[in-house]
Structure formats: structure tokens, C-alpha cells
Amino acid sequence: MYDTDGNVMEVVGIASQPWTVQIEFVTSNFDSGSNRLVGTTEAEFKVSGPNKGMAVFRMFGVELDDTDIELQVSVVNRTESDQEGYITSVSVTGLTALEFPAGNCTSEEGINPDNFAWFDVKQQWVGTCESVCTLPCEGNELNCYNSNTCSNALMNCDVNGDSSSCSCGDTSSVTEATFADHIDVQCRNDSMSVRINKCAVNQIGFGLNQLYMSGMEVNYNNKGQHACYGELAFDGDGIDYVWQTDFTKCGTVNNTDVFTNVIQGIEGDYATGQMAHPAFFVEFGCSNGLAEVNVVHAGSEMETVDSYVENFDLVGGNAVPSKISIVNKIDSSSDVYNFETSVSLEGRDLVMQLNKCWLSSSPDASSQTATVRLKIYINTKKVRKQKY
């Protein structure tokens, strides 16, 4: 509730006896206005928490599908019993009531691999996609978007009798070369977001459950933190995927107030050895409030490298490791790799000597495919010694 200056009133009434909002049914098109309200029709103004200053109706609706509904909304003084209870009512007209399909959500987007929450929501498009309302698969928080008409160039409104849906249309124009045209990066004071039409992402072979923010380095684990995945968004025109993060989360890199991150994922499961996977790797950022985006992979193959660490125990003689393990490539544009070999040395005269170093598409030390000479930089912090 707002005061006469337009400021939110954090307490409406007094904290121990807050005022309430009451809703009454007036009329509608159904059977000469014989529809009725169901659920909770009166709610207190909250005096604490995220909904402070608001009256929230969570279990409220009308019994039957209807159009042109008129409701009367009143603020009720519950604090002073000797005062007139009702403040001037307001009429709300032109409402439409929709019945959502019964049963469970249709699993089109899948679930979050980290916290197993649904990406999907129940959708109810009005008429010929004149607007849309959504419900979560688990919960009852209704959201409606009156300006969403499913008129994105990549989407079609499919009408089937009394129902309609918004689905992907002709997406043949979406390629890796044109993918940046479908990306919208928004920069705010302390956060940034990326919006991409779902059909553009689907066209190159990816979905919400594969793509996450994780910082600038390539992540071959193919799994992110639950809050760093995207979500379905209906506040645009059609159905979008949106990823958003604070500048301090999801691996966002701060380089003198230039904030950068990556949305990434690979198709399939990563295994040992060097492999090629269809990949999604889109760099984005905010530089002094200006958005930046760079598409590195949008369906093209990206080579991955082995990520295990080889451990050896040299006890004496001429024990020689058969191989070392490449951990990862520093970034997508560098020829510098990290590798790590952990060796336990027993005795004063034992040393580790690197006789041959190479890059190969095979983890086998006898591979004949190596053609690259390497410069070796040793990080002594990685050395592990035994006491003797």
C-alpha cells in the first residue's frame, strides 16, 4: 500500500492489528454473473519480510472459467473498532479466469541437475496468444503477462480449438554465425543478465538443463551450481531463457570493474582422453555499464582434454611413469595448458626427470601422434615430499 506521497507503507494500521484487503465478486459473463470466488478472499497487510506493506493472496480464484469479471477490492480498518471499517472500495473490471490443465507438468525443459527443481512451468495462453499466465510445477504462485503475444520471429502461436500454445517455428536462420543476434545482455549496478529466445538455443541442440554460468574457464564436469542455471521467462515476446547473476556470484570475474562470465555446456558426458563435443560457450560481460557478448561455440565442436591426476610412488631403481595427465587448457584462446603429476620421493638420491613431453590425442605414452614441443614451467608448490 502507498501513502499520498507515493511511498510504500511498511505498516498499514498497527503491527499487532494490521489492516486487511477484502475482495468481493460483483458480476461476470458466465451464466448472468452466477460465478463465485473460492479460497481466501481476505488477507492482512504484511508488517515484515519481503512482502512488507503488501496484502498477498495465495489461495484465491473463481470457481469456473470466465471472462469480463468484475471484482470489488476494499481496504478494511481492523485497528479501530469504533471507526468505519471499510475505506472507499475500488472496482477491478475486465478480468479473465483460466483453468490450467490438470495433472503434472510436461517435462520439456527437464530438471536442474544440481537441486532437481523443475525448469518447466504450466502455461495457459489466452485466445490466439493474446497473453499468457503461468504456474510453477510445484506451488501456486500465479504470474500473468498481458503484453506477451508470442510474436517473436522464431515462434508461432498454435491454436487448437479453445486452447493455444506458443511453440518454435522456422529457426533455420539460427547458426553459430548469427547466434549473437539473438542474445540480449542487460547490465545493472550490481548484476547482469542474459536473455536468449529458447528456440534459438534449441536450434543449436541445447536446453536449460545443459547450460550454466561458471566463470571464464572451460568446465568439463558439465554441471554447474543450481543458482547459476537459467530459467524460463515470459516477460518478453514469446518464451526466453534468462540467466542472471550478481557480480560476486557464479564465477563472475571482476577486472577493474569490468565484469565477465560465460554460459557454457557440452552435449553428452565427458570421459577421459581428448574428445570432441558439440559445445555452447558464450562469453558476456558489462564494461562500465555497457554490455558485451562473444559467441565462441554455438553448436560447433570443442575439444576437451583429460582431467585426471596421475600419482606415482618412486621407491628405487629406474621406475618410470608411463604418462602424465593434462588437466585443462587455460582458456579457449590460449595454447597454454595446466598439467599436474604428484610424485612421492623416498630417499635422498631419488629425483623425477622429464625425458619427453608432448601433446597427443591419446592418453597412451607410446602414442606416435605427438608433434608439438612443449615449454615446461614448474610450480614448486605442487611438489610433495616425504620425510626422511
C-alpha positions, 0 to 999 in steps of 0.5 A: 500500500502507498501513502499520498506521497507515493511511498510504500507503507511498511505498516498499514494500521498497527503491527499487532492489528494490521489492516486487511484487503477484502475482495468481493465478486460483483458480476461476470459473463458466465451464466448472468454473473452466477460465478463465485470466488473460492479460497481466501478472499481476505488477507492482512497487510504484511508488517515484515519480510519481503512482502512488507506493506503488501496484502498477498493472496495465495489461495484465491480464484473463481470457481469456473472459467470466465471472462469480463469479471468484475471484482470489488477490492476494499481496504478494511480498518481492523485497528479501530473498532469504533471507526468505519471499517471499510475505506472507499472500495475500488472496482477491478473490471475486465478480468479473465479466469483460466483453468490450467490443465490438470495433472503434472507438468510436461517435462520439456525443459527437464530438471536442474541437475544440481537441486532437481527443481523443475525448469518447466512451468504450466502455461495457459495462453489466452485466445490466439496468444493474446497473453499468457499466465503461468504456474510453477510445477510445484506451488501456486504462485500465479504470474500473468503477462498481458503484453506477451503475444508470442510474436517473436520471429522464431515462434508461432502461436498454435491454436487448437480449438479453445486452447493455444500454445506458443511453440518454435517455428522456422529457426533455420536462420539460427547458426553459430554465425548469427547466434549473437543476434539473438542474445540480449545482455542487460547490465545493472549496478550490481548484476547482469543478465542474459536473455536468449529466445529458447528456440534459438538455443534449441536450434543449436541442440541445447536446453536449460538443463545443459547450460550454466554460468561458471566463470571464464574457464572451460568446465568439463564436469558439465554441471554447474551450481543450481543458482547459476542455471537459467530459467524460463521467462515470459516477460518478453515476446514469446518464451526466453531463457534468462540467466542472471547473476550478481557480480560476486556470484557464479564465477563472475570475474571482476577486472577493474570493474569490468565484469565477465562470465560465460554460459557454457555446456557440452552435449553428452558426458565427458570421459577421459582422453581428448574428445570432441563435443558439440559445445555452447560457450558464450562469453558476456560481460558489462564494461562500465555499464555497457554490455558485451557478448562473444559467441565462441561455440554455438553448436560447433565442436570443442575439444576437451582434454583429460582431467585426471591426476596421475600419482606415482610412488618412486621407491628405487631403481629406474621406475618410470611413469608411463604418462602424465595427465593434462588437466585443462587448457587455460582458456579457449584462446590460449595454447597454454595448458595446466598439467599436474603429476604428484610424485612421492620421493623416498630417499635422498638420491631419488629425483623425477626427470622429464625425458619427453613431453608432448601433446597427443590425442591419446592418453597412451605414452607410446602414442606416435601422434605427438608433434608439438614441443612443449615449454615446461614451467614448474610450480614448486608448490605442487611438489610433495615430499616425504620425510626422511 
